[in-house]
Every structure is written in structure tokens, then in C-alpha cells.
Amino acid sequence: MSLPDHLESLLGPISSGMRLGESAGLQINLAVFRGTPVPGASTYVTLGLSSIPALHASWGHTELMLAIRGNSADAAAGATARELVAGILRMGVPPRRGEVMELNPAVFPPASSMRGVYFTWPVYHDDRLATCVDAALGRTIVIAWAVPVTGRELAYIKDNGWEAFENLLEARDPDLLDPGRRPLVDDQQP
């Protein structure tokens, strides 16, 4: 099944899209899915990142996903996705689960304390969304959820590891779709 067909089978029809840029002569776009994973939220998935030869890694080909609740979601997702794609192209390797990337705070809504993203599985969605086997292209595509995180959370992940952060996520169960959510860690937490 092609990636767009895979996404639409699990997220519903693509409602719109944005052009993010181009690399190695290949276009990178952002597909928009409304009302998923919950009403009032939107899911955004890159299309084209997994086709860039320089980004093929031993763990597979990767596309990025964002999921955001709110009225300014499109602008935030577009700005965040552009910066993520640019950063990944500079690094020359797709992200793995548990990695973080600091971003320009201007890509997030003005009242947000988010300063980067944490890459993980798309756990708010159907488990089948995490991978797409594209038989026609002969490859498996991994969907990496780029979860917005605060500066304190970035530091916590770097200092304590992603497993400790995932334990915090499970214990506190924050709304990861809300770019204005409160930090999971404070200055006193080890």
C-alpha cells in the first residue's frame, strides 16, 4: 500500500496540504488530516522525506508526524515541520525513537513554552499507523511522532534518558496535543 493510501486508511481523507521544500530534486509536503486523533485536533504527516536517498538508514525510511489541538494548529505545524525537515536534512539522518531536536521557539504559538520535539511512536493513533510497508517501492516507512517539549523537558531527556521521560509521560498522562501544556518537569526535579 502506498504511504498516502496507508495514511488515509487510518486517518481519513487528506483535507489539505502544504509544500515544505525540496531536496535532491524531490518535493517534501505536509499532508493535513482533520479531526484526528480526537475532535478539534489535526494530524500532519510529511510526504517525501522517506524518498530522499541521503536519509535512508538501516532502521528504515522515515516520515514525520505532528498532532496539534487548537485554532492556530496549521501555522504552528507548518513552521515546525519546515524547521524539522531542514534540521534532519542538515544532520543527514532521520530521527530515532527517544531522540530530541531543539527548535527555534518562534515556530511554536507565542504563549507556548515549547522549545523542541521528542521523537516517539504515534501512540495517540491506531498502532498500525507507526509503519507502512510500501510493496511497490520495496520499503518500510516509519512514522515518527514529533512531540513538542519544553526546554526543561529537553534537558530532562538529555540528562535522564528517553525511557525515564516515557515513564513520566505514562505517570502524568499530559495532553501532548496541547502546545500550551504545562511542563512535566520543574527546576527541582532530578
C-alpha positions as CSV (number, residue, x, y, z in Angstrom):
1,M,0.0,0.0,0.0
2,S,1.3,3.5,-0.8
3,L,2.0,5.9,2.0
4,P,-0.9,8.2,1.2
5,D,-3.3,5.3,1.0
6,H,-1.9,3.9,4.3
7,L,-2.4,7.3,6.0
8,E,-5.9,7.8,4.6
9,S,-7.0,4.3,5.6
10,L,-6.2,5.2,9.2
11,L,-6.6,9.0,9.5
12,G,-9.3,9.7,6.9
13,P,-9.0,11.7,3.8
14,I,-6.2,14.3,3.4
15,S,-8.1,17.6,3.8
16,S,-5.3,19.9,2.6
17,G,-1.5,20.1,2.3
18,M,1.5,22.4,2.4
19,R,4.7,22.5,0.5
20,L,7.6,22.3,2.8
21,G,10.5,22.4,0.4
22,E,12.7,20.3,-1.9
23,S,15.8,18.2,-1.6
24,A,17.7,16.2,-4.1
25,G,15.1,17.2,-6.7
26,L,12.3,15.7,-4.6
27,Q,9.4,17.7,-3.2
28,I,8.5,17.4,0.5
29,N,5.0,18.2,1.5
30,L,2.9,18.2,4.6
31,A,-0.5,16.3,4.5
32,V,-3.2,17.6,6.8
33,F,-5.8,15.3,8.4
34,R,-8.7,17.0,10.4
35,G,-10.4,15.7,13.5
36,T,-7.8,13.1,14.3
37,P,-6.7,11.7,16.7
38,V,-9.6,13.5,18.5
39,P,-12.2,16.1,17.5
40,G,-10.7,19.6,17.5
41,A,-7.2,18.3,16.7
42,S,-5.3,17.8,13.4
43,T,-2.6,15.4,12.4
44,Y,0.1,16.4,10.0
45,V,2.4,14.0,8.2
46,T,5.3,14.7,5.8
47,L,5.2,13.2,2.4
48,G,8.5,12.8,0.5
49,L,11.1,12.8,3.3
50,S,11.4,9.0,3.1
51,S,12.2,9.2,-0.6
52,I,15.4,11.3,-0.1
53,P,18.3,8.9,-0.7
54,A,20.7,10.6,1.8
55,L,18.2,9.9,4.6
56,H,17.9,6.1,4.1
57,A,19.0,4.5,7.3
58,S,19.4,0.9,8.5
59,W,16.3,1.2,10.6
60,G,14.1,2.3,7.6
61,H,12.8,5.2,5.8
62,T,11.1,7.9,7.9
63,E,8.3,10.4,7.6
64,L,7.4,12.9,10.4
65,M,4.1,13.4,12.2
66,L,2.7,16.2,14.3
67,A,-0.6,16.2,16.1
68,I,-1.9,19.5,17.5
69,R,-5.1,20.8,19.0
70,G,-6.3,24.3,18.5
71,N,-7.1,27.1,16.1
72,S,-3.5,28.0,15.2
73,A,-2.5,24.4,14.5
74,D,-1.9,24.8,10.8
75,A,0.5,27.7,11.2
76,A,2.4,26.0,14.1
77,A,2.5,22.7,12.3
78,G,3.8,24.2,9.0
79,A,6.5,26.2,10.8
80,T,7.5,23.3,13.0
81,A,7.6,20.8,10.1
82,R,9.7,23.2,7.9
83,E,12.3,23.6,10.7
84,L,12.3,19.8,11.5
85,V,12.8,18.9,7.8
86,A,15.6,21.4,7.5
87,G,17.3,20.1,10.6
88,I,17.0,16.5,9.5
89,L,18.4,17.3,6.1
90,R,21.4,19.1,7.8
91,M,22.0,16.1,10.0
92,G,21.7,13.7,7.1
93,V,20.0,11.0,9.2
94,P,16.3,10.5,10.2
95,P,15.4,10.6,13.9
96,R,15.1,7.6,16.1
97,R,12.7,7.0,18.9
98,G,13.8,8.8,22.0
99,E,15.9,11.5,20.2
100,V,15.2,15.2,20.7
101,M,15.7,18.2,18.5
102,E,15.8,21.8,19.7
103,L,13.9,24.2,17.5
104,N,13.6,28.0,17.2
105,P,10.9,28.9,19.8
106,A,9.3,31.2,17.2
107,V,7.8,28.1,15.4
108,F,5.5,27.5,18.4
109,P,2.5,29.6,19.4
110,P,3.5,32.8,21.3
111,A,2.2,31.7,24.7
112,S,3.8,28.2,24.4
113,S,6.9,27.2,26.4
114,M,7.8,24.5,23.9
115,R,11.4,24.6,22.7
116,G,11.8,21.4,20.7
117,V,10.5,18.0,19.9
118,Y,10.8,14.5,21.2
119,F,10.5,11.6,18.7
120,T,8.4,8.6,19.5
121,W,5.8,6.3,18.1
122,P,2.4,7.8,17.2
123,V,0.7,6.4,20.4
124,Y,-2.4,8.6,20.2
125,H,-3.3,6.9,16.9
126,D,-4.0,3.4,15.8
127,D,-0.9,1.2,16.3
128,R,-0.9,0.4,12.5
129,L,0.0,4.0,11.7
130,A,3.6,3.6,13.0
131,T,4.8,1.7,9.9
132,C,3.8,1.5,6.3
133,V,5.0,-1.3,4.1
134,D,5.1,0.1,0.6
135,A,5.5,-3.1,-1.5
136,A,5.6,-1.1,-4.8
137,L,8.7,0.8,-3.6
138,G,10.1,-2.2,-1.7
139,R,10.5,-0.4,1.6
140,T,9.1,0.1,5.1
141,I,8.3,3.6,6.2
142,V,8.4,4.5,9.8
143,I,6.2,7.3,11.1
144,A,8.0,9.3,13.8
145,W,5.7,11.5,16.0
146,A,7.5,14.8,16.8
147,V,6.0,15.6,20.2
148,P,6.6,19.3,21.3
149,V,8.5,19.5,24.5
150,T,9.6,22.4,26.8
151,G,13.2,23.4,27.5
152,R,13.1,21.7,30.9
153,E,11.8,18.5,29.2
154,L,14.6,18.6,26.6
155,A,17.2,18.9,29.5
156,Y,15.4,16.1,31.4
157,I,15.6,13.8,28.4
158,K,19.2,14.6,27.7
159,D,20.1,14.1,31.4
160,N,17.9,11.1,32.3
161,G,17.3,9.3,29.0
162,W,14.2,8.8,26.9
163,E,13.0,5.8,29.0
164,A,12.8,8.0,32.1
165,F,10.8,10.6,30.1
166,E,8.4,8.0,28.8
167,N,7.9,6.8,32.4
168,L,7.0,10.4,33.3
169,L,4.6,10.6,30.3
170,E,2.8,7.4,31.5
171,A,2.7,8.6,35.1
172,R,1.4,12.1,34.4
173,D,-0.6,11.5,31.2
174,P,-0.4,15.0,29.8
175,D,-2.3,16.3,26.8
176,L,0.5,16.0,24.2
177,L,-1.7,17.7,21.6
178,D,-1.7,21.0,23.5
179,P,1.3,23.2,22.6
180,G,0.4,25.3,25.7
181,R,0.5,22.5,28.2
182,R,2.5,22.8,31.4
183,P,5.9,21.3,31.7
184,L,6.2,17.7,33.1
185,V,9.3,18.6,35.0
186,D,10.2,21.5,37.2
187,D,13.5,23.0,38.3
188,Q,13.6,20.9,41.4
189,Q,13.1,17.5,39.7
190,P,16.2,15.4,39.2
